């Protein structure tokens, strides 16, 4: 809580110059990313967890390692080289998060279920996923794809589509763990 308050105060306080906001917001995320990877990796290595649970936590640590690598690369390109990284290959680190996180979530052990429980589980997951997909389509994908900008490059189009779709896949993975 202290870190979040200090981060917000440094990044958006009246004493912060506009030229410093990018550096503070980018560099300020690195300790959180590193701590996340470290804690997930430590959880994956804990001997009290079963093999499937350790594998799930390890995949999640790789997912967050991909995000941390993207954050570190973003700092280098934007703040050290002075270039715009928004449509660069750095985004592949962020996109790699989605399949790794989904795999980690789906690997978690599941309780034994009968046929009726599996049908209810499938219906619940389908409801959550379709509801989320409808919202993402209506508010993110449709407006982003129907802007009429045919000059957008392959990377920009890939980012426009992959991140909301990846969010839906992770939502599906979370629903399977929670339900």
Secondary structure, DSSP 8 states (H G I E B T S, - for coil): -HHHHHHHHHHHSTTS-HHHHHHHHHHHHHHHHHHHHHHHHHHHH-TTS-HHHHHHHHHHHHHHHHHHHHHHHHIIIIIIS----TTSTTHHHHHHHHHHHHHHHHHS------HHHHHHHHHHHHHHHHHHHHHHIIIIIHHHHSS--TT--HHHHHHHHHHHHHHHHHHHHHHHHH-
